[in-house]
Amino acid sequence: MKTQKSYQDNSEIGILYIVPTPIGNLEDITIRALNTLKQVNLIAAEDTRHTKKILTHFDIHCPLTSYHEHSQQSKLVYLLNELKAGKQIALVSDAGMPGISDPGTLLIQEAIQAEINVVVLPGANAALCALIGSGLATDHFYFYGFLPKKNKERKKAWQDLKRQQATVILYESPYRLKATLNDIKANLGNRRVVIARELTKKFEEYIRGTVEDVLNWAEEGTVKGEFCLIIEGAIDPVGTEQLWWGELSVIEHVDHYIEAEQLTSKEAIKKVAQEREVAKREVYQQYHLN
């Protein structure tokens, strides 16, 4: 067990500040965020060109270094060494909260492992803005982020989301929006959905309706900018808790068919994979390797 006292004086080791930046409107940055960016020794940015515009606007002069998905491995050791040497570093993404659907998570995890204090500042986040503005249920919600691009992984994601009773939050690019809307209709049915685009900007827009309604809009509307998709949760999901095998482990599930129906392990594994909607390989590995 490890305990972090975020503001305990420890000048020997630095602090990693997680600093949210505006998702569109520059006025949404907090006073605390500005003061933090002014006082740190270094800013690790997803895109230094983008961050320079923010720093220039607010007259902040601080060294910048890039930290993105293509540089995270090479920069990770450097940033950790700087923190261990007592430097204070601010991590920022292009927009919103670092660590949400961006490479900042790995740096945060490694800093915690190295017992470096990680101080998270509150601030802008597109997912929560879109959720609250959607008008759909907010008491329970499930943030998924970006869907996988590979067909097999994407199919598995839809199988999982189909059972989700909570409101679902997705991020999507304008290039895949129509395809994703069609996937929602095919996999989840004609549910209520809300698209939020250009949040906090001059052309902020919410499109609310059924999937079919929103698909019609996508054929004629302005499909530009980054999108948040808010999807109504399943009203009567077919979850594992409603199935007779819901409380069984994979091994118990396979053994049931071997004993009750006299199936071979190969046949039982195939049947279990079909019922659980997973690959046979996954069931095989759990059954034989565990």
FENQUI-V243092 format. One record per residue. N is the residue number from 1. RES is the residue in three letters. NEAR is the number of other C-alpha atoms within 10 Angstrom. Layout:
N	RES	NEAR
N	RES	NEAR
//
This chain:
1	MET	2
2	LYS	7
3	THR	7
4	GLN	12
5	LYS	10
6	SER	13
7	TYR	9
8	GLN	8
9	ASP	8
10	ASN	11
11	SER	11
12	GLU	10
13	ILE	18
14	GLY	22
15	ILE	23
16	LEU	27
17	TYR	22
18	ILE	24
19	VAL	27
20	PRO	26
21	THR	26
22	PRO	21
23	ILE	21
24	GLY	18
25	ASN	14
26	LEU	14
27	GLU	8
28	ASP	14
29	ILE	20
30	THR	18
31	ILE	8
32	ARG	13
33	ALA	18
34	LEU	17
35	ASN	11
36	THR	19
37	LEU	22
38	LYS	18
39	GLN	14
40	VAL	18
41	ASN	18
42	LEU	21
43	ILE	25
44	ALA	23
45	ALA	22
46	GLU	25
47	ASP	16
48	THR	19
49	ARG	12
50	HIS	13
51	THR	21
52	LYS	18
53	LYS	11
54	ILE	18
55	LEU	15
56	THR	10
57	HIS	10
58	PHE	12
59	ASP	12
60	ILE	15
61	HIS	12
62	CYS	15
63	PRO	11
64	LEU	18
65	THR	16
66	SER	19
67	TYR	25
68	HIS	19
69	GLU	12
70	HIS	11
71	SER	12
72	GLN	18
73	GLN	13
74	SER	10
75	LYS	17
76	LEU	16
77	VAL	13
78	TYR	12
79	LEU	22
80	LEU	20
81	ASN	14
82	GLU	18
83	LEU	23
84	LYS	18
85	ALA	13
86	GLY	16
87	LYS	20
88	GLN	22
89	ILE	26
90	ALA	26
91	LEU	25
92	VAL	26
93	SER	28
94	ASP	20
95	ALA	17
96	GLY	21
97	MET	26
98	PRO	23
99	GLY	18
100	ILE	14
101	SER	13
102	ASP	15
103	PRO	18
104	GLY	23
105	THR	13
106	LEU	15
107	LEU	22
108	ILE	22
109	GLN	14
110	GLU	14
111	ALA	20
112	ILE	15
113	GLN	11
114	ALA	12
115	GLU	14
116	ILE	21
117	ASN	23
118	VAL	21
119	VAL	17
120	VAL	16
121	LEU	15
122	PRO	16
123	GLY	17
124	ALA	22
125	ASN	18
126	ALA	22
127	ALA	23
128	LEU	15
129	CYS	14
130	ALA	22
131	LEU	24
132	ILE	12
133	GLY	14
134	SER	22
135	GLY	12
136	LEU	21
137	ALA	16
138	THR	15
139	ASP	7
140	HIS	10
141	PHE	20
142	TYR	17
143	PHE	16
144	TYR	14
145	GLY	17
146	PHE	13
147	LEU	15
148	PRO	12
149	LYS	10
150	LYS	8
151	ASN	9
152	LYS	9
153	GLU	12
154	ARG	14
155	LYS	16
156	LYS	15
157	ALA	14
158	TRP	17
159	GLN	16
160	ASP	12
161	LEU	22
162	LYS	18
163	ARG	17
164	GLN	21
165	GLN	18
166	ALA	20
167	THR	21
168	VAL	24
169	ILE	23
170	LEU	18
171	TYR	20
172	GLU	18
173	SER	15
174	PRO	15
175	TYR	12
176	ARG	11
177	LEU	21
178	LYS	19
179	ALA	11
180	THR	17
181	LEU	19
182	ASN	16
183	ASP	16
184	ILE	20
185	LYS	15
186	ALA	12
187	ASN	14
188	LEU	20
189	GLY	15
190	ASN	17
191	ARG	17
192	ARG	17
193	VAL	26
194	VAL	25
195	ILE	23
196	ALA	24
197	ARG	23
198	GLU	19
199	LEU	22
200	THR	18
201	LYS	12
202	LYS	9
203	PHE	9
204	GLU	12
205	GLU	15
206	TYR	17
207	ILE	17
208	ARG	18
209	GLY	16
210	THR	18
211	VAL	23
212	GLU	18
213	ASP	14
214	VAL	19
215	LEU	19
216	ASN	12
217	TRP	16
218	ALA	16
219	GLU	10
220	GLU	8
221	GLY	11
222	THR	11
223	VAL	17
224	LYS	12
225	GLY	15
226	GLU	16
227	PHE	23
228	CYS	27
229	LEU	25
230	ILE	29
231	ILE	27
232	GLU	23
233	GLY	25
234	ALA	18
235	ILE	11
236	ASP	9
237	PRO	14
238	VAL	13
239	GLY	13
240	THR	14
241	GLU	10
242	GLN	10
243	LEU	10
244	TRP	8
245	TRP	16
246	GLY	13
247	GLU	12
248	LEU	12
249	SER	12
250	VAL	20
251	ILE	16
252	GLU	13
253	HIS	22
254	VAL	25
255	ASP	20
256	HIS	17
257	TYR	18
258	ILE	17
259	GLU	12
260	ALA	8
261	GLU	10
262	GLN	12
263	LEU	16
264	THR	14
265	SER	17
266	LYS	12
267	GLU	14
268	ALA	22
269	ILE	26
270	LYS	18
271	LYS	18
272	VAL	23
273	ALA	20
274	GLN	12
275	GLU	13
276	ARG	16
277	GLU	12
278	VAL	14
279	ALA	14
280	LYS	16
281	ARG	12
282	GLU	12
283	VAL	22
284	TYR	21
285	GLN	10
286	GLN	12
287	TYR	18
288	HIS	9
289	LEU	7
290	ASN	7
//
